[in-house]
Amino acid sequence: MRTAKWLERLHGNATMYLTAIGQRGVPYMNSDALRERRDAGVRRMVRHAARYVPHYRTLFRREGIDPAGIRTFDDLRRLPLLRKTDVRANPDSFRSEAPVARHAIPFLTSGSSGAPLNVYHDPASLLANMAFGRRVVPLLERHGVNGTANRQLYIGYPGSTLQNVWRAHDEWAIAPMRPERCFVSLLDPIQSVLDAINNFRPDVVYGYGAYLEHFARAVHSRGLLLRSPKVIVYGAEVMTEEGRRLIQQDLGIPVYSDYAAVEVFKLAFSCEANNGLHVHEDLCPIWIARVDGQRADTGERGEVVISNLVNRGTVLLNYCLGDVAAVAATACSCGRTMPMLTDLEGRVEDTILLPDGRFLHPRAVWMIVRRRPAVIRYQLVQHAALRFELRLVTSDLEAFARVAPEVTGDLEGVFGAESHVDATFHDDLPLGPGGKFRMVIALQSGAQ
């Protein structure tokens, strides 16, 4: 048994290291060559979907679509738009039945567009995504970060997507050289997070955009000593331009953005020119849809539609991600040839400020609620400094009565002894503008 697992991990190594060959140069490839890589990926994934994925087998048969006729990215528009509600209604029909997907690993979305969704990623795609990370190494090297042997500190929540990716990497591959990593919980007090950074001395700090911005503001306004990392990389949500300026100019730390989602781990990244986000076109091509579902013009804002050409766990083609952006009309001055996204309106989440000076990221609430499968959807509203309302959607009142005291008790334990959380039952909680759902509404956002 141990020998079999060892051989699996050696095979994982081969997948990862062979995939890594040449990745540094992909962002600078000739545009025609990059598009050919993209279209070859489209053909491979459509063949896979037609053979192994129940949803697409049924779709192609019902609509009379010949999978062999879908040869390019533009041909994917022959498929109907796929929304999260479609996948959520029958998630197993989007799971591949291929042997490569037998050990696919589930990752849970946060539910920012409604109820959470499990998306499965096959081990080979997870290892390949690690290799695709070589594409951003030149950015790190600009600031003196070794592309392979570096120190990384991640501020997140236990059981986060990135932690699970790291765990899968350790399970399915053997890496003789890997970054030295440190995890810090976003539940920790600011001083504890600061101490962890100062003691570990990371080259790169990763975290949520809003959290890192609040952390930087606290460090700057309180005059705290920060032994600055060489680079900060944020994802999962937006960071304001004011926050980026504060970190880069006042704290002297370069800031980059990594645009990803649970549905697709490699979407786009910012560069030194800061003109937008470079799209991994050969891994996950993107187009922008108008409200009527038609393709938007270059520079016109609309909904981001993706097709994941890497993952063979949960197969998603022509999938509406829920974010709003535009495709840039001009190439970036940095020399990369990948298409660019601009005006990205991604997830914007409120941060709760408490009287004792702590700030709590919405993922701190998510950490508590996600352990209760009886909760279908939730929303926490801060009505006063220490007075909260927890709106819960459960299957029925009996489930609500069972789970509400547990969740409110745990939340009060986090917020402090003087806090009070009232739970209220709801049949549903409406989505907000752009189809996004605000799981936390903080006091400073105008909630009364």
Secondary structure, DSSP 8 states (H G I E B T S, - for coil): -HHHHHHHHHHHHHHHHHHHTTGGGGGGS-HHHHHHHHHHHHHHHHHHHHHH-HHHHHHHHHHT--GGG--STGGGGGS--B-HHHHHHSGGGGB--SGGGTT-EEEE---TTSS--EEEE-HHHHHHHHHHGGGGHHHHHTTT--SSS-EEEEEE-TT-HHHHHHHHHHHH---SS--EEEEEETTS-HHHHHHHHHHH--SEEEEEHHHHHHHHHHHHHHT------SEEEEESS---HHHHHIIIIIS---EEEEEEETTEEEEEE--TT-SSEEE-TTTS-EEEE-TTS-B--TT--EEEEE--SS--SB--SSEEEEEEEEE-SS--TTS--S-EEEEEE------EE-TTS-EE-HHHHHHHHTT-TTEEEEEEEEEETTEEEEEEEESSHHHHHHHHHHHHHHHHHHH-TT-EEEEEEES-----GGG---SEE-GGGT--
